[in-house]
Amino acid sequence: MTTGIQGRKSSMFFASPRSDYLTLANLGSGVANLSPASDEPFSISGWYFTEESSPSYTIMSNRQSSVNAGYWFGLQSGRGSFSIRHGSTTTLIQSPGREDAYYSGPWIHQVITYDGGGNASGLTLYVNGAFTVAGTSVTLGSTTNTTDPIRIADGYGASAYGMKGSISNVSFWDKELTPAEIDHILHGNNGGRGPGDLNYHPSFSNCVGWWLADHADDDSTKIYDASSNNNNFTITGSPVLRKISP
């Protein structure tokens, strides 16, 4: 774990689903552009605090249309979930447990990893550092999305997929994070549970983007990328930036 590093105290509260979210214009295909192909490994990590029971919330998604390829990462009916659209098929994996058991706290840490092997069996979902579910064997077709914007706190489909609650320290990686690397994130707050400074993470060179991470320039219009890649998100609506995190 990362020790001796002060936690990153930054989060955003989203009060109005589908009206409050962060958006980044489509950057093109490839994992470096946050739109990985089926042969590219990746991971997404994020912390959230639910404000409702049995929620369907988005943490991060590059799909804003249900018919377009790409990924969606969040909660569906209170369960940690990840779906990926490839060709005309959508593959979904879900935690067998109910993350809305943590309704009104504490914060939840959720991670999806993918090994880049071209099959959904290479997907693994972790909640609070623990393995929850792996994908079943399905060959993945094209997964890249060169059309839709990338959003935090909003995704495709029904209005329920907007966020009502708080999100903190979202990061995107160009590798399949190992359980030990996930534990570095989970226990990043000066060696305790909570987000810390990913600059000290052993695989930080693989971090493509890191947001809501107490960047000095974050304001009411933009959330800056705390990695070196300058993938900065624009704020839509009136979400509230807070000095509060797990």
C-alpha positions as CSV (number, residue, x, y, z in Angstrom):
1,M,0.0,0.0,0.0
2,T,1.0,3.6,-0.4
3,T,2.1,5.0,3.0
4,G,3.0,8.4,4.2
5,I,0.9,10.0,1.5
6,Q,-2.0,12.3,2.4
7,G,-5.4,11.5,1.0
8,R,-6.8,13.4,-2.0
9,K,-9.8,15.2,-0.4
10,S,-11.9,16.0,-3.4
11,S,-15.3,14.9,-4.7
12,M,-18.3,16.1,-6.6
13,F,-21.9,16.0,-5.5
14,F,-24.4,15.4,-8.3
15,A,-28.0,16.3,-7.2
16,S,-29.8,16.2,-10.5
17,P,-29.4,13.0,-12.6
18,R,-28.9,13.6,-16.3
19,S,-28.6,17.3,-15.7
20,D,-25.4,17.2,-13.6
21,Y,-22.4,15.5,-15.1
22,L,-18.8,15.9,-16.4
23,T,-18.1,15.6,-20.2
24,L,-15.1,15.2,-22.4
25,A,-15.3,15.3,-26.2
26,N,-14.6,12.0,-28.0
27,L,-10.9,11.7,-28.5
28,G,-10.9,8.9,-31.1
29,S,-10.3,5.2,-30.7
30,G,-7.7,3.4,-28.6
31,V,-7.1,3.0,-24.9
32,A,-4.9,6.1,-24.8
33,N,-8.1,8.0,-25.9
34,L,-10.2,6.3,-23.2
35,S,-11.9,4.2,-25.9
36,P,-10.1,0.8,-25.8
37,A,-10.3,-1.8,-28.5
38,S,-11.1,-5.4,-27.5
39,D,-7.4,-6.3,-27.7
40,E,-6.3,-3.6,-25.3
41,P,-6.2,-4.1,-21.6
42,F,-7.6,-1.4,-19.3
43,S,-9.0,-0.7,-15.8
44,I,-11.3,1.9,-14.4
45,S,-11.4,2.8,-10.7
46,G,-13.7,5.1,-8.8
47,W,-15.2,5.9,-5.4
48,Y,-18.8,6.8,-4.8
49,F,-21.3,7.6,-2.1
50,T,-24.9,6.6,-2.8
51,E,-27.9,8.8,-1.9
52,E,-30.6,6.3,-2.8
53,S,-31.5,2.7,-2.2
54,S,-31.5,0.4,-5.3
55,P,-29.8,3.0,-7.5
56,S,-28.7,2.7,-11.2
57,Y,-25.8,5.2,-11.3
58,T,-23.1,5.9,-13.8
59,I,-19.5,6.3,-12.7
60,M,-17.9,6.6,-16.1
61,S,-19.1,5.8,-19.6
62,N,-18.1,6.4,-23.3
63,R,-21.6,5.3,-24.4
64,Q,-24.3,7.9,-24.7
65,S,-26.4,5.8,-27.0
66,S,-27.6,2.3,-26.3
67,V,-26.8,1.2,-29.9
68,N,-23.2,2.5,-29.9
69,A,-20.1,0.4,-29.0
70,G,-18.2,1.2,-25.8
71,Y,-18.3,0.7,-22.0
72,W,-20.5,1.7,-19.1
73,F,-19.3,1.4,-15.5
74,G,-21.5,2.0,-12.4
75,L,-24.4,0.5,-10.5
76,Q,-27.5,-1.2,-11.8
77,S,-30.3,-1.7,-9.4
78,G,-28.0,-1.4,-6.5
79,R,-25.3,-3.8,-7.8
80,G,-21.8,-2.9,-9.0
81,S,-21.9,-3.4,-12.8
82,F,-20.0,-3.1,-16.0
83,S,-21.3,-3.5,-19.5
84,I,-19.6,-3.4,-22.9
85,R,-21.2,-3.1,-26.2
86,H,-19.4,-4.9,-29.1
87,G,-21.0,-5.1,-32.5
88,S,-24.7,-5.6,-31.9
89,T,-24.2,-7.4,-28.6
90,T,-24.1,-6.0,-25.0
91,T,-22.3,-8.0,-22.4
92,L,-23.0,-7.2,-18.7
93,I,-21.3,-8.4,-15.5
94,Q,-22.8,-7.6,-12.1
95,S,-21.8,-8.0,-8.5
96,P,-23.8,-10.8,-6.8
97,G,-24.1,-8.5,-3.7
98,R,-26.0,-5.3,-3.3
99,E,-23.8,-2.2,-3.0
100,D,-26.8,-0.2,-2.0
101,A,-26.4,-1.9,1.4
102,Y,-24.0,1.0,1.9
103,Y,-26.8,3.5,1.2
104,S,-25.9,6.7,3.1
105,G,-22.4,5.5,3.6
106,P,-19.6,4.6,3.8
107,W,-17.9,5.3,0.5
108,I,-17.6,2.4,-1.9
109,H,-14.5,1.7,-4.1
110,Q,-15.2,-0.1,-7.3
111,V,-12.8,-1.3,-10.1
112,I,-13.3,-3.0,-13.4
113,T,-10.2,-4.7,-15.0
114,Y,-9.8,-6.2,-18.5
115,D,-6.9,-8.3,-19.8
116,G,-7.1,-7.4,-23.5
117,G,-7.7,-11.0,-24.6
118,G,-10.7,-10.3,-26.8
119,N,-13.1,-12.2,-24.6
120,A,-15.5,-11.1,-21.9
121,S,-14.0,-13.7,-19.6
122,G,-11.1,-11.3,-19.2
123,L,-13.3,-8.8,-17.3
124,T,-13.1,-8.8,-13.5
125,L,-15.1,-6.6,-11.1
126,Y,-13.9,-5.7,-7.6
127,V,-15.8,-3.9,-4.9
128,N,-14.0,-2.5,-1.8
129,G,-10.9,-4.5,-2.9
130,A,-12.6,-7.8,-3.1
131,F,-13.2,-9.9,-6.2
132,T,-16.9,-10.0,-6.9
133,V,-17.4,-11.5,-10.4
134,A,-15.7,-12.3,-13.7
135,G,-17.1,-12.2,-17.1
136,T,-18.3,-15.4,-18.9
137,S,-16.8,-16.5,-22.2
138,V,-18.1,-14.3,-25.0
139,T,-15.9,-13.3,-27.9
140,L,-15.8,-9.5,-28.1
141,G,-16.2,-7.7,-31.4
142,S,-15.4,-4.0,-32.0
143,T,-15.6,-2.1,-28.7
144,T,-14.3,1.3,-29.8
145,N,-16.5,4.4,-29.8
146,T,-15.5,7.3,-31.9
147,T,-18.8,9.1,-31.7
148,D,-20.0,9.7,-28.2
149,P,-18.5,11.9,-25.6
150,I,-17.0,10.4,-22.4
151,R,-18.9,11.3,-19.3
152,I,-18.5,10.9,-15.5
153,A,-21.9,10.6,-13.7
154,D,-24.0,10.1,-16.8
155,G,-24.4,7.2,-19.3
156,Y,-26.7,5.8,-22.0
157,G,-30.3,4.8,-21.6
158,A,-32.9,5.6,-19.0
159,S,-32.8,8.7,-16.8
160,A,-32.1,6.5,-13.8
161,Y,-28.5,6.1,-15.1
162,G,-27.6,9.6,-14.1
163,M,-25.9,10.0,-10.8
164,K,-27.5,11.2,-7.5
165,G,-24.7,11.2,-5.0
166,S,-21.0,11.8,-4.9
167,I,-18.0,10.6,-6.9
168,S,-14.3,10.9,-6.0
169,N,-11.0,10.0,-7.5
170,V,-11.9,8.4,-10.8
171,S,-8.9,6.9,-12.7
172,F,-8.5,5.1,-16.1
173,W,-5.5,2.8,-16.8
174,D,-4.0,1.2,-19.9
175,K,-3.4,-2.1,-18.1
176,E,-5.2,-4.8,-16.2
177,L,-4.6,-3.8,-12.6
178,T,-3.6,-6.6,-10.3
179,P,-5.3,-7.2,-6.9
180,A,-2.2,-5.8,-5.2
181,E,-2.3,-2.7,-7.4
182,I,-6.0,-2.2,-6.6
183,D,-5.1,-2.5,-2.9
184,H,-2.7,0.4,-3.4
185,I,-5.6,2.5,-4.5
186,L,-8.0,1.3,-1.8
187,H,-5.5,2.0,0.9
188,G,-4.0,5.2,-0.5
189,N,-5.0,7.5,2.4
190,N,-1.7,7.6,4.3
191,G,-1.8,3.8,4.5
192,G,-5.5,3.7,5.5
193,R,-8.6,3.2,3.5
194,G,-9.3,6.0,1.0
195,P,-7.8,7.6,-2.1
196,G,-4.3,8.9,-2.0
197,D,-1.8,10.4,-4.4
198,L,-1.5,8.1,-7.4
199,N,1.8,9.7,-8.4
200,Y,3.1,7.2,-5.8
201,H,1.3,4.2,-7.2
202,P,3.7,1.6,-8.6
203,S,1.9,1.6,-12.0
204,F,1.2,5.4,-12.3
205,S,2.9,5.4,-15.7
206,N,-0.1,3.4,-16.9
207,C,-2.6,5.9,-15.6
208,V,-4.3,7.5,-18.7
209,G,-6.4,9.9,-16.6
210,W,-7.3,10.8,-13.0
211,W,-10.1,13.2,-12.1
212,L,-11.8,14.6,-9.0
213,A,-8.4,14.3,-7.4
214,D,-8.0,17.8,-5.7
215,H,-6.3,19.4,-8.7
216,A,-5.4,23.0,-7.9
217,D,-7.2,24.3,-11.0
218,D,-10.5,22.5,-10.5
219,D,-13.4,25.0,-10.5
220,S,-17.1,25.4,-11.2
221,T,-16.6,24.9,-15.0
222,K,-13.8,22.3,-15.4
223,I,-12.3,19.3,-13.7
224,Y,-8.7,18.9,-14.6
225,D,-6.8,15.6,-15.3
226,A,-4.3,15.0,-12.4
227,S,-2.3,12.7,-14.7
228,S,0.0,14.3,-17.3
229,N,-2.4,13.7,-20.2
230,N,-4.6,16.8,-20.0
231,N,-7.9,15.0,-20.6
232,N,-9.9,17.6,-18.8
233,F,-13.7,17.4,-18.2
234,T,-16.2,20.2,-18.6
235,I,-18.9,20.5,-16.0
236,T,-22.5,20.4,-17.2
237,G,-25.3,21.5,-14.8
238,S,-24.6,22.5,-11.3
239,P,-22.8,19.7,-9.4
240,V,-21.0,20.9,-6.3
241,L,-17.2,20.4,-5.9
242,R,-16.4,19.5,-2.3
243,K,-13.3,19.0,-0.2
244,I,-14.7,15.7,1.0
245,S,-13.7,12.2,0.0
246,P,-13.5,8.7,1.4
